[in-house]
Amino acid sequence: MLRYRPPMAIDEELASALQAAAEKHHVPGAAAGVLVGDECFTAAYGVTNVEYPAAMSPASLFQVGSITKTFTSAAVMLLVQEGRLSLDDPVAKHLPALGPATGLDFDAITVERALSHQAGFDGDHLFVAREWDDLTVLEGARRLFSPGTGYSYNNAGFSIAGAIVAALSDQTFEAFVRERLLLPLGMVSAGFTADDVITFPVASPHWVNGDKAYVIRGAGWQPGWELGPVDRPAGGLIASVEHLMTWCRFQRTGTALDGSVILSPDSRARLHTPVVTANRIEDIALDWFVWSIAGATAIGHGGLTAGYASDLVIVPERDFAFVGLTNGTNGALVYDTVRRWALERFAGLDERDPEPDPSIAIDTERFAGRFVHAFSLLTVTPGSAPGTIVVTASKRDDLGAGSWQPPADPPFTCAFFAEDHAVSIAPPGSPRVAGFGFDGNGRADWILWSGRRAPRID
């Protein structure tokens, strides 16, 4: 006899999907949330620390990495609303000493260009140089292109934006964000430092190797667990999935818990409207990524720090949002899986990766060479299959003592879906997209890898 089983509740479905993905990839802990219309559902899996196991919960705090940038952009927009700042203002207007100290053209780098990754210099220089509180170190940053003429993901642009917020508000960046955004939205336990969050449940960072996870201590670009002062506007927020679900709802309403307006509809539209093309599948707003999922426009951002990986995606026209937070280095494999399930289940959208186009004739020798990326030396070689290339990362040898580089990625084999864009076609990890620019002879002059422009050196 068939027995009737009531349909699984949405939160139970989410918990089941999260558990399956986390167990498959041996991530110690994860939390996820979906916003469907006005209803919010959250789930958590695993432990906050494999050495001192405590159950993960939707209130557990994670470093959310570059999702922080969406808060920094909102902080800037608050000042724009108040007439204290224009997005067209040159950085030099508000930080007049920074240009002479660095040699960067802060008359040409506007606030908008800083927030949309159009500043034109190596925006990871502060990370590589392991500098935590001095923007003048940008004097040594590589110049990649003239400001406003290209795109390259730029963390330091948000460090600069944070300094502008501090200069105009006469308080620290962290205090401004807490007073004007976190507290009005009820994000009381969120913060930027260990002192801010130590009395709340915090997920520890882990390195995952095979089926084992190890707590990370003393690793990464930062001096300790928290990010340093100049890095916080770029990636220093510590928050929970509950907090970020509130943030997703705020992108639609612009209101505080008490119903008062924080950001007007025009301000929010300005934040979400593309201003530059990153590659053939993504545009960049301030600093929201904008792309299409099965014909529906999505906005979002990911985050990555030492031992944490996070994801936030909103599909406004479907009244849908997803947040995934993990405390493992391979967490992208978890949230990619759960996000795609949630998009199909609740928004009716089938998210797919770019597919190689075998009809495109590619001379792979045009792409071969060595390119200097922010975090590594990239060597591009023709692949074993026709029309493919292999991107291999190795340590840079041009950096001084005390500099930092992340562990080099394994090689990625890529096939082309456009004449200037290729996508990885095999593991490891989530798909990577490579974009190329060419010199006058048709040879690849630079590669855009992990969003960063890497110029050719030979």
HUNOR-V904293 format. One record per backbone hydrogen bond with DSSP energy under -1.0 kcal/mol. CO is the residue of the C=O (numbers start at 1). NH is the residue of the N-H. E is the energy in kcal/mol with one decimal. If there is no record, write none. Layout:
<<CO:NH:E> <CO:NH:E>>
This chain:
<<9:13:-2.5> <10:14:-2.6> <11:15:-2.2> <12:16:-2.3> <13:17:-2.4> <14:18:-2.5> <15:19:-2.4> <16:20:-2.2> <17:21:-1.9> <18:22:-2.6> <19:23:-2.7> <20:24:-1.9> <21:25:-1.6> <22:27:-1.7> <28:47:-2.2> <29:327:-1.8> <30:45:-2.9> <31:325:-3.1> <32:43:-2.4> <33:323:-2.3> <34:41:-2.6> <35:321:-1.5> <36:39:-2.1> <39:36:-2.9> <41:34:-2.6> <43:32:-2.4> <45:30:-2.2> <46:56:-2.7> <48:204:-2.8> <54:48:-2.3> <57:60:-1.8> <58:242:-1.6> <61:203:-3.2> <62:239:-2.4> <64:67:-1.6> <65:68:-2.2> <66:69:-1.5> <67:70:-1.5> <68:71:-1.3> <68:72:-1.9> <69:73:-2.6> <70:74:-1.4> <71:75:-2.3> <72:76:-2.2> <73:77:-2.3> <74:78:-1.8> <75:79:-1.3> <76:80:-1.8> <77:81:-2.7> <78:82:-1.4> <79:84:-2.2> <80:83:-1.7> <86:89:-1.7> <87:112:-2.5> <89:111:-2.1> <90:93:-1.6> <91:94:-1.3> <91:95:-2.4> <95:98:-1.5> <97:101:-1.5> <98:102:-1.6> <99:103:-3.2> <104:106:-1.7> <105:109:-1.6> <106:92:-2.4> <108:110:-1.0> <109:91:-2.7> <110:114:-2.1> <111:115:-2.0> <112:116:-1.0> <113:118:-2.7> <117:152:-2.1> <118:148:-2.7> <120:144:-3.1> <120:145:-1.9> <122:125:-1.4> <123:156:-1.6> <124:128:-2.5> <125:129:-2.8> <126:131:-2.4> <127:130:-1.0> <128:404:-2.6> <132:230:-2.5> <134:137:-1.3> <135:138:-2.1> <136:139:-1.8> <137:140:-2.0> <138:141:-1.6> <142:122:-2.6> <146:149:-2.0> <155:158:-1.5> <155:159:-1.2> <156:160:-2.4> <157:161:-1.8> <158:162:-2.4> <159:163:-1.7> <160:164:-2.0> <161:165:-2.3> <162:166:-2.2> <163:167:-2.4> <164:168:-2.5> <165:169:-1.8> <166:170:-1.4> <172:176:-2.3> <173:177:-2.5> <174:178:-2.3> <175:179:-2.6> <176:180:-2.8> <177:181:-2.1> <177:182:-2.3> <178:183:-2.7> <181:185:-1.5> <182:187:-2.9> <183:186:-1.7> <184:257:-2.6> <186:188:-1.6> <191:238:-2.8> <193:197:-1.3> <194:198:-2.1> <197:200:-2.3> <201:61:-2.6> <205:216:-2.3> <206:329:-1.1> <207:214:-2.7> <209:212:-1.8> <212:209:-2.7> <214:207:-2.9> <228:232:-1.1> <231:235:-1.9> <232:236:-2.2> <237:64:-2.3> <238:191:-1.9> <239:62:-2.8> <240:244:-2.1> <241:245:-1.9> <242:246:-1.7> <243:247:-2.0> <244:248:-2.1> <245:249:-2.1> <246:250:-2.2> <247:251:-1.3> <249:252:-1.4> <249:253:-1.9> <250:254:-2.4> <254:262:-3.2> <254:263:-1.7> <256:259:-1.9> <260:256:-2.9> <264:268:-2.4> <265:269:-2.5> <266:270:-2.1> <267:271:-1.9> <268:272:-1.7> <269:273:-1.0> <271:286:-2.4> <276:284:-3.1> <282:278:-1.9> <282:279:-1.9> <283:290:-2.6> <284:275:-3.4> <284:276:-1.4> <288:285:-3.5> <289:300:-1.7> <290:283:-2.9> <291:298:-3.4> <293:296:-2.0> <296:293:-3.1> <298:291:-2.1> <299:314:-3.2> <300:289:-2.4> <301:312:-1.7> <303:310:-2.7> <305:307:-1.1> <305:308:-1.6> <307:206:-1.2> <308:305:-1.8> <309:326:-1.8> <310:303:-2.2> <311:324:-2.4> <312:301:-2.3> <313:322:-3.0> <314:299:-2.6> <315:318:-1.6> <315:320:-1.6> <316:319:-1.7> <319:37:-3.3> <320:315:-2.9> <321:35:-2.4> <322:313:-2.6> <323:33:-2.3> <324:311:-2.2> <325:31:-2.6> <326:309:-1.4> <328:331:-1.7> <330:333:-1.5> <331:335:-2.3> <332:336:-2.3> <334:338:-2.2> <335:339:-2.7> <336:340:-2.1> <337:341:-1.9> <338:342:-2.7> <339:343:-2.9> <340:344:-1.9> <341:345:-2.8> <342:346:-2.8> <343:347:-1.5> <343:349:-2.0> <357:360:-1.8> <362:364:-1.1> <363:366:-1.8> <364:367:-1.3> <366:444:-2.6> <369:380:-3.0> <370:457:-2.9> <370:458:-1.1> <371:378:-3.1> <376:373:-2.3> <377:394:-1.9> <378:371:-2.9> <379:392:-2.5> <380:369:-2.0> <381:390:-2.9> <385:388:-1.5> <388:383:-3.2> <389:414:-3.2> <390:381:-2.1> <391:412:-2.2> <392:379:-2.9> <394:377:-3.0> <400:403:-1.6> <412:391:-2.9> <413:425:-2.6> <414:389:-2.4> <415:423:-3.0> <416:357:-2.7> <420:436:-1.8> <421:417:-1.8> <421:418:-1.6> <422:434:-2.9> <423:415:-2.5> <432:424:-2.5> <434:422:-2.5> <435:448:-3.5> <437:445:-3.4> <437:446:-1.5> <439:442:-1.9> <443:439:-2.7> <445:456:-2.6> <446:437:-1.9> <447:454:-2.7> <448:435:-1.8> <449:452:-2.0> <451:153:-2.7> <452:449:-2.5> <454:447:-2.1> <455:372:-2.4>>
